[in-house]
């Protein structure tokens, strides 16, 4: 036990310096890893925001269904007018082109 205490008195500053050096290096490495993870997180947040805006730009199911019903209704009107002789095929074509 006496040898151990003598060793600590004689070489203690070297051991403590090495210990603090290892702790400092470990802390700096951890800080770098955290900084890299934060950068990756920011990049992912930007990508998610851009994807959210793209999704918002797309039509919803209800909008698609409403447009389909409107188109089918117009088709039925044109078909009925054509069957009854109220309009010709060229008139219907002109109506459709004017709506576009």
C-alpha positions in Angstrom: 0.0 0.0 0.0 2.9 2.3 0.8 4.4 1.7 -2.7 1.0 2.7 -4.2 0.8 6.0 -2.3 4.4 6.8 -3.1 3.7 6.1 -6.7 0.7 8.4 -6.6 2.6 11.2 -5.0 5.5 10.9 -7.5 3.5 10.2 -10.7 0.0 11.6 -9.8 0.3 14.7 -11.9 1.0 12.6 -15.0 -2.0 10.4 -14.3 -4.3 13.3 -13.7 -3.0 15.1 -16.8 -3.6 12.0 -18.9 -7.1 11.6 -17.4 -8.1 15.2 -18.1 -6.7 15.0 -21.6 -8.7 11.9 -22.3 -11.9 13.5 -20.9 -11.2 16.7 -23.0 -10.8 14.6 -26.2 -13.9 12.6 -25.4 -15.9 15.7 -24.9 -14.8 17.3 -28.1 -15.5 14.2 -30.1 -19.0 14.0 -28.7 -19.5 17.7 -29.5 -18.5 17.1 -33.1 -20.9 14.1 -33.4 -23.7 16.2 -31.9 -23.0 19.0 -34.4 -23.0 16.6 -37.3 -26.3 15.1 -36.1 -27.8 18.6 -35.8 -26.7 19.5 -39.4 -28.4 16.2 -40.6 -31.5 17.1 -38.7 -31.7 20.5 -40.2 -31.3 19.1 -43.7 -34.0 16.5 -43.0 -36.4 19.2 -41.7 -35.9 21.2 -44.9 -36.7 18.1 -47.0 -39.8 17.4 -45.0 -41.0 21.0 -45.4 -40.5 20.8 -49.1 -42.4 17.5 -49.3 -45.2 19.0 -47.2 -45.6 21.9 -49.7 -45.6 19.4 -52.6 -48.3 17.3 -50.9 -50.4 20.5 -50.2 -50.2 21.4 -53.9 -51.8 18.1 -55.0 -55.5 17.8 -55.4 -57.5 16.1 -52.6 -59.7 13.1 -53.2 -62.8 15.3 -52.8 -61.5 17.8 -55.4 -60.8 15.0 -57.9 -64.3 13.5 -57.3 -66.0 16.9 -57.7 -64.2 17.6 -61.0 -65.0 14.1 -62.3 -68.7 14.6 -61.4 -68.8 18.0 -63.1 -67.2 16.6 -66.2 -69.6 13.6 -66.4 -72.6 16.0 -65.8 -71.4 18.2 -68.7 -71.0 15.1 -70.9 -74.6 14.0 -70.1 -75.8 17.5 -71.0 -73.9 17.5 -74.3 -75.1 13.9 -75.1 -78.7 14.9 -74.4 -78.5 18.0 -76.6 -76.9 15.9 -79.4 -79.6 13.2 -79.1 -82.4 15.8 -79.2 -80.9 17.6 -82.1 -80.5 20.9 -80.2 -76.8 21.2 -81.1 -74.4 19.7 -83.5 -71.1 17.9 -82.7 -69.1 20.9 -83.8 -71.1 23.2 -81.4 -70.3 20.8 -78.5 -66.6 20.8 -79.6 -66.6 24.6 -79.6 -68.2 24.8 -76.2 -65.6 22.4 -74.7 -62.7 24.3 -76.3 -64.1 27.6 -75.0 -64.2 26.2 -71.4 -60.6 25.1 -71.6 
